[in-house]
Amino acid sequence: MIPITSLSEIMSIIVVTVVIGYIFSGYIPKGISFFREGKHRELKFAIALTAPAIILHELGHKFASMIFGIPAYFHMWTFGLVIGLIMKFLHFPFLILAPGYVGIEGTAPPPAMLAIAFAGPLVNLILYFTARHLLTTRHIRVKNRRFIPLLILTQKINLWLFIFNMLPIPPLDGSKVFGNLIKIIF
């Protein structure tokens, strides 16, 4: 039986969530938040915006791997978080962030490895289309206007993450997807 998670993994996810929220809080225009007034309003909004895109992407890999019976664990990448913090402190106009990864312990046939590699970007695509659908739903437009900025930014971040991660450049997911696709075809 493959364990679903460990205390170390949960702690890594919590730390990564808070740190990426902090990093992105400086990149989100002031005043955009669905949280009412209060302390750390921008930080909470940044966490609500970025954590699903990044954490759920990685958990997509983890759970796809587990479906194929291969143990996989989320690992915080401290160096990647430090680079993100440095970019924030130096006011870089863009971010390249690699806060963590899922380590897969074992191998599988190319179709399974393709599915595992594609699972993360697929999560981003699902989040993109979910936000897009909600933006076109009359209920959201009329009753919950304060969620509109979150949905718009959710679309943008998840589409960008999908496209970026699907580039066929190692170590991005696209290199693993296309590499395994070539193995399947040839």
C-alpha positions as CSV (number, residue, x, y, z in Angstrom):
1,M,0.0,0.0,0.0
2,I,1.4,3.4,-1.0
3,P,1.0,6.0,1.7
4,I,-1.0,9.0,0.5
5,T,1.1,11.5,2.4
6,S,3.5,12.0,5.3
7,L,3.9,14.7,7.9
8,S,7.0,15.9,6.1
9,E,5.0,16.3,2.9
10,I,2.2,18.2,4.6
11,M,4.7,20.6,6.2
12,S,6.4,21.1,2.8
13,I,3.1,21.9,1.2
14,I,2.2,24.4,3.9
15,V,5.6,26.1,3.7
16,V,5.5,26.3,-0.1
17,T,1.9,27.6,0.0
18,V,2.8,30.5,2.4
19,V,6.1,31.4,0.7
20,I,4.7,31.5,-2.8
21,G,1.8,33.5,-1.6
22,Y,4.2,35.9,0.0
23,I,6.3,36.1,-3.2
24,F,3.3,36.7,-5.4
25,S,1.7,39.2,-3.1
26,G,4.2,41.8,-4.4
27,Y,3.1,41.1,-8.0
28,I,-0.6,41.4,-7.6
29,P,-1.9,45.0,-8.1
30,K,-2.9,46.6,-4.8
31,G,-6.6,46.7,-4.0
32,I,-7.4,43.5,-5.9
33,S,-8.8,41.0,-3.4
34,F,-12.0,39.3,-2.6
35,F,-11.2,39.5,1.1
36,R,-12.8,42.3,3.0
37,E,-10.7,44.7,4.9
38,G,-8.3,43.1,7.3
39,K,-4.7,42.1,8.1
40,H,-2.6,40.4,5.4
41,R,-5.4,40.9,2.8
42,E,-3.0,40.8,-0.2
43,L,-1.1,37.8,1.2
44,K,-4.3,35.8,1.6
45,F,-5.4,36.7,-1.9
46,A,-2.1,35.8,-3.3
47,I,-2.2,32.4,-1.6
48,A,-5.8,31.8,-2.8
49,L,-4.6,32.6,-6.3
50,T,-1.2,30.9,-6.6
51,A,-1.4,27.9,-4.3
52,P,-4.0,25.9,-6.3
53,A,-2.1,26.5,-9.5
54,I,1.2,25.3,-8.2
55,I,0.3,22.8,-5.4
56,L,-2.5,21.1,-7.3
57,H,-0.3,20.9,-10.4
58,E,2.3,18.9,-8.3
59,L,-0.3,16.8,-6.6
60,G,-1.7,15.9,-10.0
61,H,1.7,14.2,-10.7
62,K,1.6,12.6,-7.3
63,F,-1.9,11.1,-7.6
64,A,-1.4,10.0,-11.2
65,S,1.8,8.2,-10.2
66,M,-0.1,6.5,-7.3
67,I,-2.8,5.4,-9.7
68,F,-0.1,3.4,-11.6
69,G,1.2,2.0,-8.3
70,I,4.3,4.1,-8.2
71,P,5.2,5.9,-4.9
72,A,5.5,9.7,-5.3
73,Y,6.2,12.4,-2.8
74,F,6.1,16.2,-2.9
75,H,9.4,17.8,-2.0
76,M,9.9,21.5,-1.2
77,W,12.8,22.9,-3.2
78,T,14.4,25.4,-0.8
79,F,16.8,26.7,-3.4
80,G,13.9,27.4,-5.8
81,L,12.0,29.3,-3.0
82,V,15.1,31.3,-2.1
83,I,15.5,32.3,-5.8
84,G,11.8,33.4,-5.8
85,L,12.3,35.5,-2.7
86,I,15.4,37.1,-4.1
87,M,13.5,38.0,-7.3
88,K,10.8,39.5,-5.1
89,F,13.2,41.6,-3.0
90,L,15.1,42.8,-6.1
91,H,11.7,43.7,-7.7
92,F,12.2,41.6,-10.9
93,P,9.5,42.4,-13.4
94,F,8.8,38.7,-13.8
95,L,9.1,35.5,-11.8
96,I,10.5,32.1,-12.7
97,L,9.5,30.0,-9.7
98,A,10.2,26.3,-8.9
99,P,9.1,25.9,-5.3
100,G,8.8,22.2,-5.2
101,Y,8.5,19.0,-7.2
102,V,7.1,15.5,-7.0
103,G,9.7,12.8,-6.8
104,I,8.6,9.5,-8.4
105,E,10.2,6.4,-7.0
106,G,10.3,3.9,-9.8
107,T,9.5,3.6,-13.4
108,A,6.6,2.6,-15.5
109,P,5.9,1.9,-19.2
110,P,5.9,5.0,-21.5
111,P,2.1,5.4,-21.5
112,A,2.0,5.6,-17.7
113,M,5.0,8.0,-17.6
114,L,3.3,10.2,-20.2
115,A,0.1,10.3,-18.1
116,I,2.0,11.1,-14.9
117,A,3.9,13.9,-16.7
118,F,0.8,15.3,-18.3
119,A,-1.3,15.2,-15.0
120,G,0.2,18.4,-13.6
121,P,-0.4,20.6,-16.7
122,L,-3.8,19.0,-17.1
123,V,-4.7,20.3,-13.6
124,N,-3.7,23.8,-14.8
125,L,-5.8,23.4,-17.9
126,I,-8.8,22.3,-15.7
127,L,-8.4,25.2,-13.4
128,Y,-8.2,27.6,-16.4
129,F,-11.4,26.3,-18.0
130,T,-13.2,26.2,-14.6
131,A,-12.3,29.9,-14.0
132,R,-13.3,30.7,-17.6
133,H,-16.7,28.9,-17.2
134,L,-17.4,30.7,-13.9
135,L,-16.6,34.1,-15.5
136,T,-19.3,33.4,-18.1
137,T,-21.8,32.3,-15.6
138,R,-24.4,35.0,-14.9
139,H,-24.6,34.1,-11.2
140,I,-20.9,35.0,-10.7
141,R,-21.1,38.2,-12.7
142,V,-24.1,39.5,-10.8
143,K,-23.9,38.2,-7.2
144,N,-20.2,37.7,-6.5
145,R,-18.4,40.5,-8.4
146,R,-15.6,40.5,-5.8
147,F,-14.5,37.1,-7.1
148,I,-14.0,38.3,-10.7
149,P,-10.4,39.5,-10.3
150,L,-9.5,36.1,-8.7
151,L,-11.1,34.2,-11.6
152,I,-9.4,36.5,-14.3
153,L,-6.0,36.0,-12.7
154,T,-6.6,32.3,-12.1
155,Q,-7.2,32.0,-15.9
156,K,-4.1,33.8,-16.7
157,I,-1.8,32.0,-14.3
158,N,-3.0,28.6,-15.1
159,L,-2.9,29.1,-18.9
160,W,0.6,30.4,-18.6
161,L,1.7,27.5,-16.4
162,F,0.1,25.0,-18.8
163,I,1.9,26.5,-21.8
164,F,5.2,26.9,-19.9
165,N,5.2,23.4,-18.5
166,M,4.4,21.9,-21.8
167,L,7.5,23.2,-23.5
168,P,9.6,20.2,-24.6
169,I,12.6,21.5,-22.6
170,P,14.1,19.4,-19.7
171,P,13.2,19.3,-16.8
172,L,9.8,20.7,-17.8
173,D,6.8,18.3,-18.0
174,G,6.6,18.8,-21.8
175,S,9.9,17.1,-22.3
176,K,8.6,14.0,-20.4
177,V,5.3,14.1,-22.2
178,F,6.8,14.4,-25.7
179,G,9.7,12.0,-24.9
180,N,7.3,9.3,-23.8
181,L,5.0,10.0,-26.7
182,I,7.9,9.4,-29.1
183,K,8.7,6.1,-27.2
184,I,5.0,5.0,-27.7
185,I,4.9,5.9,-31.4
186,F,8.3,4.5,-32.3
